[in-house]
Structures are given as C-alpha cells and as structure tokens.
C-alpha cells in the first residue's frame, strides 16, 4: 500500500452497502396497516368532537335568543307595565316549527311577525329553533311548558308574566329538545332532550 493512499477496508465497504440497502427499504404491510388504523381512529374521534361542537353551538343559540327575549320583555315592561304576548299558544313557533334546518329569523309570513318585530329581538343569523312567547296579566294562569320537568310557577299569578319556550329538532327525527324560561325565574332555563 502506497504511502498517502487512503483505501477503505473491505469490511467497511460491505457495512456501508448494507446501510444504503436498508435505508432504501419501503414500509411493510403491517406498518402501513397500523398507520391506516391510527388515522381511522383519529378521524372517528374528530368527527365525534365536531358533532359535539355543532350540537353545543345550536344549544348555545337557543339559550342566547331566550336571553335576548328576557331583555326585550323587560324593556317592553318598563314602557308599558306589561309584557308582550307574541304567540297564540306555547307551541306557536316563530319563525317556524322546528324541522332540523336553519331558517331566517325574520318571517314576514308568520301570523305574529309584527309582534316579534315589536319585541325587537336582534337575531341576524338563521336559527334551528322555533320560539314561543305567551304573556298575561295578574290573575291569569300561565301555560304549562312542553317539558317533562314542570317549572315551579305560581298557580295564581299576582303580576304580569310571560313564558318563553324554544324547541328544536336538530337531527330531524321528529323528537324535540325544549328550553323553557319565564318572568317568574328569568335566570333559570329548564331543558329537556338537550342533545336531541
């Protein structure tokens, strides 16, 4: 071997060639199946989480509008000493009966559209829910809500009152979720079938 010559020993050449061959090797079928299974599990979890998020946003929408109705009724009472009765019954839904689809808040074709306009609930976005507001004077009996859990309202009213009820059919199966509140307990909202 000449001086200054750098020759690589044969054992190192064999080791390097093996390393290159190993690095060019692809994935095995088992490795690919494991990755596909993990991606499938993560996708399923993401879909479940997304559905929960959508459901929570729909529920939040109903509670927000009920809160706006409380504020609007309080404002109306401060001017007139009574509450605004916008619905013929506790199930006379505005803007329309729930059907699992979003509808525009303003529905000029509804029989009580002018009353809802006077109530002045500021809802710019479409809604999944239908709303009813029934009001009365002292001595009149408040209607019973559609919820199984009946709110603890007085049998005989001694001042003007109102009851607001929202219903939604978010999965379009004909079974409603209900949200009920009233002037008797404006900070409470009774809920039934919330995840419906």
DRENPARO-959288 format. One record per residue: x, y, z of N, C-alpha, C in turn; residue in one letter. Coordinates in steps of 0.1 Angstrom, whole numbers, padded with zeros to 4 digits, always signed. Layout:
BEGIN
XYZXYZXYZA ...
# end
This chain:
BEGIN
+0008-0012+0000+0000+0000+0000+0009+0012+0000X +0006+0021-0009+0015+0033-0010+0012+0043+0001X +0022+0050+0004+0021+0060+0015+0012+0071+0010X +0003+0076+0018-0007+0087+0015-0019+0082+0008X -0020+0069+0005-0031+0063-0002-0041+0060+0009X -0053+0063+0007-0064+0060+0017-0073+0050+0011X -0072+0039+0014-0081+0028+0010-0090+0024+0021X -0102+0022+0018-0112+0018+0027-0111+0003+0029X -0110-0002+0041-0110-0017+0043-0123-0023+0037X -0123-0035+0033-0134-0042+0027-0146-0044+0036X -0143-0046+0049-0154-0048+0059-0162-0035+0060X -0156-0023+0059-0164-0010+0060-0172-0009+0047X -0167-0013+0036-0174-0012+0023-0187-0020+0024X -0186-0032+0029-0197-0041+0030-0208-0035+0039X -0203-0030+0051-0212-0024+0061-0220-0012+0054X -0213-0003+0047-0219+0009+0041-0229+0004+0030X -0226-0005+0023-0235-0010+0012-0248-0016+0019X -0246-0023+0030-0258-0028+0037-0267-0017+0043X -0260-0006+0048-0268+0005+0053-0276+0012+0042X -0270+0014+0031-0277+0020+0020-0289+0012+0015X -0287-0001+0015-0298-0010+0011-0309-0009+0021X -0306-0009+0034-0316-0008+0044-0323+0005+0044X -0317+0016+0041-0324+0029+0040-0333+0030+0028X -0331+0022+0018-0340+0023+0006-0351+0013+0008X -0352+0006+0018-0363-0003+0020-0376+0004+0023X -0387+0000+0018-0400+0006+0020-0407+0002+0033X -0419+0006+0034-0427+0002+0046-0433-0012+0044X -0434-0019+0055-0440-0032+0054-0455-0031+0054X -0462-0041+0050-0477-0041+0050-0482-0039+0064X -0476-0044+0074-0481-0043+0088-0479-0028+0092X -0468-0022+0089-0466-0008+0092-0477+0001+0086X -0479-0002+0073-0489+0006+0066-0503+0004+0072X -0507-0008+0075-0520-0011+0081-0521-0004+0095X -0510-0004+0103-0510+0003+0116-0513+0018+0114X -0506+0024+0104-0508+0038+0102-0522+0041+0097X -0528+0033+0088-0541+0035+0084-0551+0033+0095X -0549+0024+0104-0558+0022+0116-0557+0034+0125X -0545+0039+0127-0544+0051+0136-0551+0063+0130X -0550+0065+0117-0556+0076+0110-0571+0074+0111X -0576+0062+0109-0591+0060+0111-0596+0063+0125X -0589+0059+0135-0593+0062+0149-0593+0077+0151X -0582+0084+0147-0582+0098+0149-0593+0105+0141X -0596+0101+0129-0607+0107+0121-0621+0104+0128X -0623+0093+0134-0635+0090+0141-0637+0099+0153X -0626+0101+0161-0626+0110+0172-0629+0124+0168X -0623+0128+0157-0625+0142+0152-0640+0144+0148X -0646+0134+0141-0660+0135+0138-0669+0136+0150X -0666+0128+0160-0674+0129+0172-0673+0142+0179X -0660+0147+0180-0658+0160+0186-0665+0171+0178X -0664+0171+0165-0671+0181+0156-0686+0181+0158X -0692+0169+0159-0706+0168+0162-0710+0174+0175X -0702+0171+0185-0704+0177+0198-0703+0192+0198X -0693+0197+0190-0692+0212+0189-0704+0218+0182X -0709+0212+0171-0721+0217+0164-0733+0217+0173X -0735+0206+0181-0746+0205+0190-0746+0216+0201X -0734+0218+0206-0732+0228+0217-0735+0242+0211X -0731+0244+0199-0733+0257+0193-0748+0260+0190X -0756+0249+0187-0770+0250+0185-0777+0253+0198X -0773+0246+0209-0779+0248+0222-0776+0262+0227X -0764+0266+0224-0760+0280+0228-0769+0290+0221X -0772+0287+0209-0780+0296+0201-0794+0298+0207X -0800+0287+0211-0814+0287+0218-0813+0295+0231X -0803+0293+0239-0802+0300+0252-0799+0314+0250X -0791+0318+0240-0788+0332+0237-0801+0339+0233X -0809+0333+0224-0821+0340+0220-0831+0341+0231X -0832+0331+0240-0841+0332+0252-0836+0344+0261X -0823+0345+0262-0818+0357+0270-0821+0370+0263X -0821+0371+0250-0825+0383+0243-0840+0386+0245X -0848+0375+0245-0862+0377+0248-0865+0383+0262X -0857+0378+0272-0858+0383+0285-0855+0398+0286X -0845+0402+0279-0841+0416+0279-0851+0424+0272X -0856+0419+0260-0866+0427+0253-0879+0428+0261X -0883+0417+0268-0896+0418+0276-0894+0428+0287X -0882+0428+0294-0880+0437+0305-0881+0452+0300X -0875+0454+0288-0876+0467+0282-0890+0471+0279X -0898+0462+0273-0912+0464+0270-0920+0467+0282X -0917+0460+0293-0925+0462+0305-0922+0475+0312X -0909+0480+0310-0906+0493+0316-0913+0504+0309X -0918+0502+0297-0925+0512+0290-0940+0511+0291X -0945+0499+0293-0960+0496+0292-0966+0490+0304X -0957+0486+0314-0962+0479+0326-0968+0465+0324X -0965+0460+0312-0969+0446+0309-0960+0440+0299X -0962+0427+0297-0953+0420+0287-0961+0418+0274X -0953+0415+0264-0958+0414+0250-0961+0399+0248X -0974+0396+0244-0978+0383+0241-0977+0381+0225X -0967+0374+0221-0965+0373+0206-0970+0359+0201X -0973+0350+0209-0977+0337+0203-0991+0333+0208X -0998+0327+0198-1012+0322+0201-1012+0311+0212X -1002+0303+0212-1001+0293+0222-0986+0290+0225X -0983+0282+0235-0969+0279+0239-0962+0271+0228X -0969+0266+0218-0963+0258+0207-0966+0265+0194X -0968+0278+0194-0970+0286+0181-0956+0291+0178X -0948+0283+0171-0933+0286+0169-0931+0297+0159X -0922+0305+0163-0916+0316+0154-0901+0314+0153X -0895+0315+0141-0901+0318+0128-0909+0307+0122X -0907+0295+0126-0914+0283+0121-0912+0271+0130X -0920+0261+0127-0919+0249+0135-0905+0243+0133X -0899+0237+0143-0885+0231+0141-0886+0219+0132X -0876+0218+0123-0875+0207+0114-0861+0202+0111X -0851+0207+0119-0837+0203+0117-0830+0211+0107X -0836+0221+0102-0830+0230+0092-0830+0245+0097X -0820+0252+0093-0819+0266+0097-0829+0274+0089X -0836+0284+0096-0845+0293+0089-0841+0307+0093X -0844+0316+0084-0842+0330+0087-0850+0335+0099X -0844+0343+0107-0852+0348+0119-0864+0356+0115X -0863+0365+0105-0874+0373+0101-0883+0365+0092X -0896+0363+0096-0905+0355+0088-0918+0363+0087X -0919+0372+0077-0930+0381+0075-0943+0373+0072X -0942+0361+0068-0954+0353+0065-0961+0347+0078X -0953+0348+0089-0959+0342+0102-0970+0351+0107X -0980+0346+0113-0992+0353+0118-0988+0364+0128X -0977+0361+0136-0974+0370+0147-0961+0378+0144X -0957+0379+0131-0944+0385+0127-0944+0400+0132X -0955+0407+0132-0954+0421+0136-0952+0422+0151X -0957+0413+0159-0954+0413+0173-0940+0410+0176X -0934+0400+0169-0920+0397+0171-0911+0409+0167X -0915+0416+0157-0908+0428+0152-0908+0438+0163X -0920+0440+0170-0921+0449+0180-0913+0445+0193X -0912+0432+0195-0904+0427+0206-0890+0431+0204X -0886+0431+0192-0872+0436+0188-0861+0427+0193X -0862+0414+0191-0851+0405+0194-0842+0406+0182X -0829+0410+0185-0819+0412+0174-0812+0399+0171X -0817+0392+0161-0811+0379+0157-0808+0380+0142X -0796+0382+0138-0792+0384+0124-0790+0371+0117X -0786+0361+0124-0783+0348+0118-0796+0339+0118X -0796+0329+0108-0807+0320+0109-0807+0311+0121X -0818+0305+0124-0819+0297+0136-0824+0283+0134X -0820+0273+0142-0826+0259+0141-0838+0258+0149X -0841+0267+0158-0851+0266+0168-0864+0274+0165X -0875+0270+0170-0887+0278+0170-0890+0283+0184X -0895+0295+0185-0897+0302+0198-0912+0306+0199X -0916+0305+0212-0930+0309+0215-0929+0318+0228X -0937+0329+0228-0937+0338+0239-0952+0341+0242X -0957+0336+0254-0970+0338+0258-0970+0347+0271X -0978+0357+0271-0978+0366+0282-0992+0368+0287X -0993+0373+0300-1006+0375+0306-1005+0385+0317X -1017+0388+0323-1018+0398+0334-1020+0390+0347X -1020+0398+0358-1022+0392+0371-1035+0385+0371X -1035+0373+0378-1047+0365+0379-1049+0355+0368X -1042+0356+0357-1043+0346+0346-1033+0335+0349X -1037+0323+0345-1028+0311+0347-1018+0310+0336X -1006+0308+0339-0995+0306+0329-0996+0292+0323X -0993+0291+0310-0994+0278+0304-0984+0269+0309X -0987+0256+0308-0977+0246+0312-0967+0244+0300X -0955+0242+0303-0944+0240+0293-0945+0226+0288X -0939+0224+0276-0939+0211+0270-0929+0201+0276X -0920+0206+0285-0910+0198+0292-0917+0189+0302X -0910+0177+0304-0915+0168+0314-0913+0174+0328X -0901+0180+0330-0898+0187+0343-0906+0200+0343X -0917+0200+0350-0925+0212+0350-0919+0223+0359X -0917+0235+0354-0912+0246+0362-0921+0249+0374X -0915+0254+0384-0923+0257+0396-0929+0271+0395X -0940+0272+0388-0946+0285+0386-0958+0287+0395X -0961+0299+0399-0973+0301+0408-0986+0297+0402X -0994+0290+0409-1008+0286+0404-1016+0299+0401X -1015+0309+0409-1022+0321+0406-1012+0332+0406X -1012+0339+0394-1002+0350+0392-1007+0363+0399X -0998+0370+0404-1001+0383+0411-0996+0395+0404X -0989+0393+0393-0984+0404+0385-0983+0399+0370X -0981+0408+0361-0979+0404+0347-0968+0394+0346X -0969+0385+0336-0959+0374+0334-0958+0371+0320X -0947+0363+0317-0946+0358+0303-0938+0344+0305X -0940+0336+0295-0934+0323+0294-0928+0322+0280X -0915+0318+0279-0909+0317+0266-0904+0302+0265X -0907+0296+0254-0903+0282+0251-0897+0281+0237X -0886+0274+0237-0879+0271+0224-0879+0256+0222X -0880+0253+0209-0880+0238+0205-0871+0237+0193X -0864+0226+0193-0855+0223+0182-0855+0208+0178X -0853+0205+0166-0852+0191+0161-0840+0190+0153X -0828+0190+0160-0815+0192+0153-0812+0180+0145X -0817+0168+0148-0814+0156+0139-0825+0152+0131X -0836+0160+0130-0847+0159+0121-0854+0145+0123X -0856+0140+0136-0862+0128+0138-0876+0129+0144X -0881+0142+0145-0894+0144+0150-0895+0145+0165X -0884+0144+0172-0884+0145+0187-0877+0158+0190X -0883+0166+0198-0878+0180+0200-0870+0180+0213X -0861+0190+0213-0854+0194+0225-0861+0207+0229X -0863+0209+0242-0871+0221+0247-0862+0229+0257X -0864+0242+0256-0858+0251+0265-0869+0261+0270X -0871+0261+0283-0883+0269+0288-0878+0279+0299X -0883+0291+0298-0879+0301+0309-0892+0310+0310X -0891+0318+0320-0903+0327+0323-0899+0339+0331X -0908+0348+0332-0906+0360+0341-0906+0356+0356X -0911+0345+0359-0911+0340+0373-0897+0337+0378X -0889+0332+0369-0875+0329+0372-0866+0331+0359X -0864+0343+0356-0857+0346+0343-0842+0341+0342X -0836+0338+0353-0823+0333+0353-0822+0318+0351X -0834+0311+0352-0834+0297+0350-0839+0293+0336X -0833+0283+0330-0838+0277+0318-0839+0262+0320X -0852+0257+0319-0854+0243+0320-0852+0237+0307X -0845+0225+0307-0840+0219+0295-0845+0205+0294X -0849+0200+0283-0853+0186+0281-0847+0181+0267X -0841+0170+0267-0836+0164+0255-0825+0173+0249X -0817+0179+0257-0807+0189+0252-0799+0184+0241X -0795+0172+0240-0786+0167+0230-0794+0163+0217X -0807+0164+0217-0816+0160+0206-0812+0168+0194X 
# end
